[in-house]
């Protein structure tokens, strides 16, 4: 019977189940051992142990000896020992106590008699806690020699080492790949030559992937090739090559730049051990935070304008001492307005802030990174101001964050708004189709204005989780204009850098792939082949339907990425990073500094800067596992909600098939939890589909439970202490992150079950009338939804410098029209005058931004002609928060007299109608 269960459980390539799945497997083993120990069926335990043993080969703990002890106890039919040992190991894994306590490595229930053979006595004896990690050893020596190899590695450790690590040995490329994917504790990899290609375990999906990478023959299993594969999967890992050949030649090979160091394999491995520790130390070091801690411990006399520094004004006060007791002394000891004495300046960093930013650039795959201490709103405005000037045109997602619109006002640039695909049923927009972006570029080209289009400005991922195919967008746009600048607002997506699945969809991940493609000689051949197929003068329609290949010889790669580090990493609120990969940065560096001077505070919060530094450390050392866990949490929530008979009656989490129209899912992908989906099919979607869905962002439909999004959000917060961020007319957005645990999932599921039960009971007690009222409420929320308004066009008064095929406008001029009180008027939303003017004129022209929450994007911008669909949407809105609109006063409009004073537009400027 054990063998019957074995084939279905032995697959090692199901990577959607990572840290959480491993914990579940151990829990199942313990439960099976308990049943067996009580006289139950032994077969279930044997099957569980057999399945577990496969993936445990890729982890340092419990290791070969403890796993062997489990197998020996099972073979001897010793249920009691099996239960005790499995329980101890599972508890050590759950609490992570094995990282510090040598007793957890013992095969005995009590005592540490055999610990020296397993782990050196230095573990647990150091006064200070030492971080633990694991090192993957790739070798060609027979598995029978691995225990001796492990023993030799353990002898290298010393009490003075800052960290302690456990070696994990594998003997083939496929197992290396699996270990890197399944074991988040791996921080370094030592690659010896002579290893095999194939795993001895069943891994058909993995075989398909290695085949796609051209790994078919044993000769393909080269050390350098493996290093490149690992660097692509987990770029944060330190890689070391051990060679018994010409190491000088290997070290001088440009292809070896992915390796931290090359060693001659017959030499003493102590230097390798020290190098491994040094590599981890390099990631562990936080230049600013380290210096701030030292500064806080020094006796400082403060004669500057920051009374709170050192905490004397707080702790000596009878009135505000409670604040000091709440936050603690170190917060105040580490405060200063000085930029010397071991600190640094955010405006002109030359010391430890500069070093911290350089480490962040390495972590994000960027050329440089700027720390920003007043949020990604500021990061966006800094980038727009630095890269655009008056009269420049930027293609902008109309539904982007308001900071981009305000940035255009500040820069005097002209936004050419493009529309995302609508999701009317849920009162939200998706992302902007590539064909829409290409058409805007081609129209500008036809107008003779392509030279003025400087930037593509898009949100990736959107609030609701829509992710662009960033590489494809950039490549196809660069095929039309090779020097375009790309600004990707990834406020919600910073964590994606540390997922091998999602990284390719980030701005920096795609930019690095494009950069590598440009260096490949095949890129020129691919471009020239397509040009020959297209002919000399292909029509715009042909270009729109073709997946365009840019000329790699002409590309000037200019990519900017903004991240709200505080939204997905362990940074204090308002911590942001601006990442740059721009071949022309030297031409804009001076104006970038001016943008920093314009927006950055001269008194940045020291703790915030330190948190940016520390968040980088965390993500480089454990971000892979944390992000994998966040994805697992999301899968658990999706599964629990959508499969629970009671909850799913009233709530559901929308899958990719509901969030992304079919025409943008070319791979046919439907959802992460759909039958037959595995990491390989998800990878095809991430590689090929125009839009994907961020698995950590879950749209929970609550309208089917009779709740609008705002009310349901309030209910969760006030009654159940559950906080969510964004709402729509009939949904709330649930987001998992590196902070969440399975306990959080249980709490959410319990709450949804309780609410569902209350609805059930209320309908049962209320009779037919209650059911009618409930159905009417649901119909109102789910069916009677307002159409989403598209951007119409700028009034001709703000289009004197516009083209005939493009609808950009002078948003800055529109914005400052509102400063002329005499040139503005107010009309209430339901005033019949609104309807009369919509029908007969003159145009209604917005004098400011109007941003309802939800949906949280501007439905009116300064200078925009207001249309019937916008008014209809406003009248149907039932939200309380609308920025830029006061119901008592009404819509703020530019008067017709003020518009006339601006002069007549040139004849070529057309009147644009709202897109259908």
Rosetta blueprint (number, residue, H / E / L):
1 X L
2 X H
3 X H
4 X H
5 X H
6 X H
7 X H
8 X H
9 X H
10 X L
11 X L
12 X L
13 X L
14 X L
15 X L
16 X L
17 X L
18 X L
19 X H
20 X H
21 X H
22 X H
23 X H
24 X H
25 X H
26 X H
27 X H
28 X H
29 X H
30 X H
31 X H
32 X H
33 X H
34 X H
35 X H
36 X H
37 X H
38 X L
39 X L
40 X L
41 X L
42 X L
43 X H
44 X H
45 X H
46 X H
47 X H
48 X H
49 X H
50 X H
51 X H
52 X H
53 X H
54 X H
55 X H
56 X H
57 X L
58 X L
59 X L
60 X L
61 X L
62 X L
63 X H
64 X H
65 X H
66 X H
67 X H
68 X H
69 X H
70 X H
71 X H
72 X H
73 X H
74 X H
75 X H
76 X L
77 X L
78 X L
79 X H
80 X H
81 X H
82 X H
83 X H
84 X H
85 X H
86 X H
87 X H
88 X H
89 X H
90 X H
91 X H
92 X H
93 X H
94 X H
95 X H
96 X L
97 X H
98 X H
99 X H
100 X L
101 X L
102 X H
103 X H
104 X H
105 X H
106 X L
107 X L
108 X L
109 X L
110 X L
111 X L
112 X L
113 X L
114 X L
115 X H
116 X H
117 X H
118 X H
119 X L
120 X L
121 X L
122 X L
123 X L
124 X L
125 X L
126 X L
127 X L
128 X L
129 X L
130 X L
131 X L
132 X E
133 X E
134 X E
135 X E
136 X E
137 X E
138 X E
139 X L
140 X L
141 X L
142 X L
143 X H
144 X H
145 X H
146 X H
147 X H
148 X H
149 X H
150 X H
151 X H
152 X H
153 X H
154 X H
155 X L
156 X L
157 X L
158 X L
159 X L
160 X L
161 X L
162 X L
163 X L
164 X E
165 X E
166 X E
167 X E
168 X E
169 X E
170 X E
171 X L
172 X E
173 X H
174 X H
175 X H
176 X H
177 X H
178 X H
179 X H
180 X H
181 X H
182 X H
183 X L
184 X L
185 X L
186 X E
187 X E
188 X E
189 X E
190 X E
191 X E
192 X E
193 X L
194 X L
195 X L
196 X E
197 X L
198 X L
199 X L
200 X L
201 X L
202 X L
203 X L
204 X H
205 X H
206 X H
207 X H
208 X H
209 X H
210 X H
211 X H
212 X H
213 X L
214 X L
215 X L
216 X L
217 X L
218 X H
219 X H
220 X H
221 X L
222 X L
223 X H
224 X H
225 X H
226 X H
227 X H
228 X H
229 X H
230 X H
231 X H
232 X H
233 X H
234 X L
235 X L
236 X L
237 X L
238 X E
239 X E
240 X E
241 X E
242 X E
243 X E
244 X L
245 X L
246 X L
247 X H
248 X H
249 X H
250 X H
251 X H
252 X L
253 X L
254 X H
255 X H
256 X H
257 X H
258 X H
259 X L
260 X L
261 X E
262 X E
263 X E
264 X E
265 X L
266 X L
267 X L
268 X L
269 X L
270 X H
271 X H
272 X H
273 X H
274 X H
275 X H
276 X H
277 X H
278 X H
279 X H
280 X H
281 X H
282 X H
283 X H
284 X H
285 X L
286 X L
287 X H
288 X H
289 X H
290 X H
291 X H
292 X H
293 X H
294 X H
295 X H
296 X H
297 X L
298 X L
299 X L
300 X L
301 X L
302 X L
303 X L
304 X L
305 X L
306 X L
307 X L
308 X L
309 X H
310 X H
311 X H
312 X H
313 X H
314 X H
315 X H
316 X L
317 X L
318 X L
319 X L
320 X L
321 X H
322 X H
323 X H
324 X H
325 X H
326 X H
327 X H
328 X L
329 X H
330 X H
331 X H
332 X H
333 X H
334 X L
335 X L
336 X L
337 X L
338 X L
339 X L
340 X L
341 X L
342 X L
343 X L
344 X L
345 X L
346 X L
347 X L
348 X L
349 X L
350 X L
351 X L
352 X H
353 X H
354 X H
355 X H
356 X H
357 X H
358 X H
359 X H
360 X H
361 X H
362 X H
363 X H
364 X H
365 X L
366 X L
367 X L
368 X E
369 X E
370 X E
371 X E
372 X E
373 X L
374 X L
375 X H
376 X H
377 X H
378 X H
379 X H
380 X H
381 X H
382 X H
383 X H
384 X H
385 X H
386 X H
387 X H
388 X L
389 X L
390 X L
391 X L
392 X L
393 X E
394 X E
395 X E
396 X E
397 X E
398 X L
399 X L
400 X L
401 X L
402 X H
403 X H
404 X H
405 X H
406 X H
407 X H
408 X H
409 X H
410 X H
411 X H
412 X L
413 X L
414 X E
415 X E
416 X E
417 X E
418 X E
419 X L
420 X L
421 X L
422 X E
423 X E
424 X H
425 X H
426 X H
427 X L
428 X E
429 X E
430 X L
431 X L
432 X L
433 X L
434 X H
435 X H
436 X H
437 X H
438 X H
439 X H
440 X H
441 X H
442 X H
443 X H
444 X H
445 X H
446 X H
447 X L
448 X L
449 X L
450 X H
451 X H
452 X H
453 X E
454 X E
455 X E
456 X E
457 X E
458 X E
459 X E
460 X L
461 X L
462 X L
463 X L
464 X L
465 X L
466 X E
467 X E
468 X E
469 X L
470 X H
471 X H
472 X H
473 X H
474 X H
475 X H
476 X H
477 X H
478 X H
479 X H
480 X H
481 X L
482 X L
483 X L
484 X L
485 X E
486 X E
487 X E
488 X E
489 X E
490 X L
491 X L
492 X L
493 X L
494 X H
495 X H
496 X H
497 X H
498 X H
499 X L
500 X L
501 X L
502 X L
503 X H
504 X H
505 X H
506 X L
507 X H
508 X H
509 X H
510 X H
511 X H
512 X H
513 X H
514 X H
515 X H
516 X H
517 X H
518 X H
519 X H
520 X L
521 X H
522 X H
523 X H
524 X H
525 X H
526 X H
527 X H
528 X H
529 X H
530 X H
531 X H
532 X H
533 X H
534 X H
535 X L
536 X L
537 X L
538 X L
539 X L
540 X H
541 X H
542 X H
543 X H
544 X H
545 X H
546 X L
547 X L
548 X L
549 X L
550 X L
551 X L
552 X L
553 X L
554 X L
555 X L
556 X L
557 X L
558 X E
559 X E
560 X E
561 X E
562 X E
563 X E
564 X L
565 X H
566 X H
567 X H
568 X H
569 X L
570 X L
571 X L
572 X L
573 X L
574 X L
575 X L
576 X E
577 X E
578 X E
579 X E
580 X E
581 X E
582 X E
583 X L
584 X L
585 X H
586 X H
587 X H
588 X H
589 X H
590 X H
591 X H
592 X H
593 X H
594 X H
595 X H
596 X H
597 X H
598 X H
599 X H
600 X L
601 X L
602 X L
603 X L
604 X L
605 X L
606 X H
607 X H
608 X H
609 X H
610 X H
611 X H
612 X H
613 X H
614 X H
615 X H
616 X H
617 X H
618 X H
619 X H
620 X H
621 X H
622 X H
623 X H
624 X H
625 X H
626 X H
627 X H
628 X H
629 X H
630 X H
631 X H
632 X H
633 X H
634 X H
635 X H
636 X H
637 X H
638 X H
639 X H
640 X H
641 X H
642 X H
643 X H
644 X L
645 X L
646 X L
647 X H
648 X H
649 X H
650 X L
651 X L
652 X E
653 X E
654 X L
655 X L
656 X H
657 X H
658 X H
659 X H
660 X L
661 X L
662 X H
663 X H
664 X H
665 X L
666 X L
667 X L
668 X L
669 X L
670 X L
671 X L
672 X L
673 X L
674 X L
675 X L
676 X L
677 X L
678 X L
679 X H
680 X H
681 X H
682 X H
683 X H
684 X H
685 X H
686 X H
687 X H
688 X H
689 X L
690 X L
691 X E
692 X E
693 X E
694 X L
695 X L
696 X L
697 X E
698 X E
699 X E
700 X E
701 X E
702 X L
703 X H
704 X H
705 X H
706 X L
707 X L
708 X L
709 X H
710 X H
711 X H
712 X H
713 X H
714 X H
715 X H
716 X H
717 X H
718 X H
719 X H
720 X H
721 X L
722 X L
723 X L
724 X L
725 X L
726 X L
727 X E
728 X L
729 X L
730 X L
731 X E
732 X E
733 X E
734 X E
735 X E
736 X L
737 X L
738 X L
739 X L
740 X L
741 X L
742 X H
743 X H
744 X H
745 X H
746 X H
747 X H
748 X H
749 X H
750 X H
751 X H
752 X H
753 X H
754 X H
755 X H
756 X H
757 X H
758 X H
759 X H
760 X H
761 X H
762 X H
763 X H
764 X H
765 X H
766 X H
767 X H
768 X H
769 X H
770 X H
771 X H
772 X H
773 X H
774 X H
775 X H
776 X H
777 X H
778 X H
779 X H
780 X H
781 X H
782 X H
783 X L
784 X L
785 X L
786 X L
787 X L
788 X L
789 X L
790 X L
791 X L
792 X L
793 X L
794 X E
795 X L
796 X H
797 X H
798 X H
799 X L
800 X L
801 X L
802 X L
803 X L
804 X L
805 X L
806 X L
807 X L
808 X L
809 X L
810 X L
811 X H
812 X H
813 X H
814 X H
815 X H
816 X H
817 X H
818 X L
819 X L
820 X L
821 X H
822 X H
823 X H
824 X E
825 X E
826 X E
827 X E
828 X L
829 X L
830 X L
831 X L
832 X H
833 X H
834 X H
835 X H
836 X H
837 X H
838 X H
839 X H
840 X H
841 X L
842 X L
843 X L
844 X L
845 X E
846 X E
847 X L
848 X L
849 X L
850 X E
851 X E
852 X E
853 X E
854 X L
855 X L
856 X L
857 X L
858 X E
859 X E
860 X E
861 X L
862 X L
863 X L
864 X E
865 X E
866 X L
867 X L
868 X H
869 X H
870 X H
871 X H
872 X H
873 X H
874 X H
875 X H
876 X H
877 X L
878 X L
879 X L
880 X L
881 X E
882 X E
883 X E
884 X L
885 X L
886 X E
887 X L
888 X L
889 X L
890 X E
891 X E
892 X E
893 X E
894 X E
895 X L
896 X H
897 X H
898 X H
899 X H
900 X H
901 X H
902 X L
903 X L
904 X L
905 X L
906 X L
907 X L
908 X L
909 X L
910 X L
911 X L
912 X L
913 X L
914 X L
915 X L
916 X L
